[in-house]
Amino acid sequence: MYDKTYVGNFHPDDAPAFESILQCTRCGFCLAVCPTYALTNRERSSPRGRVALARAVAEGKLDFTSAVRDEAFLCLDCKACLTACPSGVRVGTIMELCRSQAQVFHPPSLPAGMLRDFILKRMLPSPALMETSMIPVRLYQRLGLQWAVRNLGINRFLPGVLAKMEGILPTLAPPLRPELPEMIPARGKKRGRVGFFLGCAMNLVFAEVSQQTARILSQQGFDVVTPKEVKCCGAPHLAEGDRESARRLALTNVDLFLSLDVDHIVTDCAGCGCALKEYEEILENRASHDRLRLFRSKVRDISEFLVEAGIRADELRPLPMSVTYHEPCHLVHGQGLSKPPRQVIRSIPGVELREMKESDWCCGMAGSYALKEIETSRKILERKLSNVRDTDADVLVTANPGCHLQLAWGVRELGMKQPVWHVVELLGKSLPP
């Protein structure tokens, strides 16, 4: 029997639990669903291969080398392997912990480390600072500079990461957080009171979508409470190996939302929802188990919540169109939610849902992954868009801001016809003003 504290060549702080590593039986069910393995055909770039590397480090057979670090960061953390695994091995969590280890054994250079710390520890925890940082971007768009860059071919001369950043940037509205009332009363017969978790990307990049979310919740009979003090969910920090910052943010959000006396905590960001539902795991022994369990029990994705509550369909207007649905990884694999978004789509009169092949295959965005592994990300996206094209649907629907950005960029790059909408955008178009 192995000691639970056994970490071998890992640093003891935030080391993967050895018993979680031993869960992997190397059965290979994960191979068929792993996007990086599909591209590379390398065993070490498969879920079981990455767990094998972690096991070798834990058993003291391998140092935490740069190769181990690189595989940890090459993982998309799409969690498809979790769905496929009969043993429930949480490879994504193991890799997140390996990324934390990378900060110990292979810290970034001083400039890169300073930039990383500024983003993770200063910008993301401060909604006001995040909002201020987007002013130059909106000015860039309103002065017509973005039009010039794209239409005069200037973007072809930008370095890869800048070209991708510019390419995925949609037209930005002002941030929603400062403008959204902290409490929007229910319309019609009141059915409850919900807290709205407004994610960073939704606030800054898809403000109009989250405005629709708040409107839909109100029209469905719920008081909507959106606290101004909400913090980043912590998902970017977990992805980058900064678990302590993620924990601080999680504790703040738990305390904030449990103080609101709401029936549920609703988010329209699949990535945020997945992170919120994992607070129990990352805050183990750092907060009351009862409080964490209560918080977890309240968290709902918007589609999950609407289906549970029952959509008031009497006001829905027909939308004569066909749509296909891309399943965000952190919704279908991270939260186990596949049916609810489809149920919301099918509830709208006139909408034809055309299922695409491999609807749950990753789009290749994975937060900052698409900016770091540009070619790998693009190849994964091309597989996805090939399946979208085969449906010949009028609209491509998804439920996560990262997926939304990646898919919309790919659609433009390949000259495809489909606009990309969030599920709530589709539903919102069916509701009266």
Rosetta blueprint (number, residue, H / E / L):
1 M L
2 Y L
3 D L
4 K L
5 T L
6 Y L
7 V L
8 G L
9 N L
10 F L
11 H L
12 P L
13 D L
14 D L
15 A L
16 P L
17 A L
18 F H
19 E H
20 S H
21 I H
22 L H
23 Q L
24 C L
25 T L
26 R L
27 C L
28 G L
29 F L
30 C L
31 L H
32 A H
33 V H
34 C L
35 P H
36 T H
37 Y H
38 A H
39 L H
40 T H
41 N L
42 R L
43 E H
44 R H
45 S H
46 S L
47 P H
48 R H
49 G H
50 R H
51 V H
52 A H
53 L H
54 A H
55 R H
56 A H
57 V H
58 A H
59 E L
60 G L
61 K L
62 L L
63 D L
64 F L
65 T L
66 S H
67 A H
68 V H
69 R H
70 D H
71 E H
72 A H
73 F H
74 L H
75 C L
76 L L
77 D L
78 C L
79 K L
80 A H
81 C H
82 L H
83 T H
84 A H
85 C L
86 P L
87 S L
88 G L
89 V L
90 R L
91 V H
92 G H
93 T H
94 I H
95 M H
96 E H
97 L H
98 C H
99 R H
100 S H
101 Q H
102 A H
103 Q H
104 V H
105 F H
106 H L
107 P L
108 P L
109 S L
110 L H
111 P H
112 A H
113 G H
114 M H
115 L H
116 R H
117 D H
118 F H
119 I H
120 L H
121 K H
122 R H
123 M H
124 L L
125 P L
126 S L
127 P H
128 A H
129 L H
130 M H
131 E H
132 T H
133 S H
134 M L
135 I H
136 P H
137 V H
138 R H
139 L H
140 Y H
141 Q H
142 R H
143 L L
144 G L
145 L H
146 Q H
147 W H
148 A H
149 V H
150 R H
151 N H
152 L L
153 G L
154 I H
155 N H
156 R H
157 F H
158 L L
159 P L
160 G H
161 V H
162 L H
163 A H
164 K H
165 M H
166 E H
167 G H
168 I H
169 L L
170 P L
171 T L
172 L L
173 A L
174 P L
175 P L
176 L L
177 R L
178 P L
179 E L
180 L L
181 P L
182 E L
183 M E
184 I E
185 P L
186 A L
187 R L
188 G L
189 K L
190 K L
191 R L
192 G E
193 R E
194 V E
195 G E
196 F E
197 F L
198 L L
199 G L
200 C H
201 A H
202 M H
203 N H
204 L H
205 V L
206 F L
207 A H
208 E H
209 V H
210 S H
211 Q H
212 Q H
213 T H
214 A H
215 R H
216 I H
217 L H
218 S H
219 Q H
220 Q L
221 G L
222 F E
223 D E
224 V E
225 V E
226 T L
227 P L
228 K L
229 E L
230 V L
231 K L
232 C L
233 C L
234 G L
235 A H
236 P H
237 H H
238 L H
239 A H
240 E L
241 G L
242 D L
243 R H
244 E H
245 S H
246 A H
247 R H
248 R H
249 L H
250 A H
251 L H
252 T H
253 N H
254 V H
255 D H
256 L H
257 F H
258 L H
259 S L
260 L L
261 D L
262 V L
263 D L
264 H E
265 I E
266 V E
267 T E
268 D L
269 C L
270 A H
271 G H
272 C H
273 G H
274 C H
275 A H
276 L H
277 K H
278 E L
279 Y H
280 E H
281 E H
282 I H
283 L L
284 E L
285 N L
286 R L
287 A L
288 S L
289 H H
290 D H
291 R H
292 L H
293 R H
294 L H
295 F H
296 R H
297 S H
298 K H
299 V E
300 R E
301 D E
302 I H
303 S H
304 E H
305 F H
306 L H
307 V H
308 E H
309 A H
310 G L
311 I L
312 R L
313 A L
314 D L
315 E L
316 L L
317 R L
318 P L
319 L L
320 P L
321 M E
322 S E
323 V E
324 T E
325 Y E
326 H L
327 E L
328 P L
329 C H
330 H H
331 L H
332 V H
333 H L
334 G L
335 Q L
336 G L
337 L L
338 S L
339 K H
340 P H
341 P H
342 R H
343 Q H
344 V H
345 I H
346 R H
347 S L
348 I L
349 P L
350 G L
351 V E
352 E E
353 L E
354 R L
355 E L
356 M L
357 K L
358 E L
359 S L
360 D L
361 W L
362 C L
363 C L
364 G L
365 M L
366 A L
367 G L
368 S L
369 Y H
370 A H
371 L H
372 K H
373 E L
374 I H
375 E H
376 T H
377 S H
378 R H
379 K H
380 I H
381 L H
382 E H
383 R H
384 K H
385 L H
386 S H
387 N H
388 V H
389 R H
390 D H
391 T H
392 D L
393 A L
394 D L
395 V E
396 L E
397 V E
398 T E
399 A L
400 N L
401 P H
402 G H
403 C H
404 H H
405 L H
406 Q H
407 L H
408 A H
409 W H
410 G H
411 V H
412 R H
413 E H
414 L L
415 G L
416 M L
417 K L
418 Q L
419 P L
420 V E
421 W E
422 H E
423 V H
424 V H
425 E H
426 L H
427 L H
428 G H
429 K H
430 S H
431 L L
432 P L
433 P L
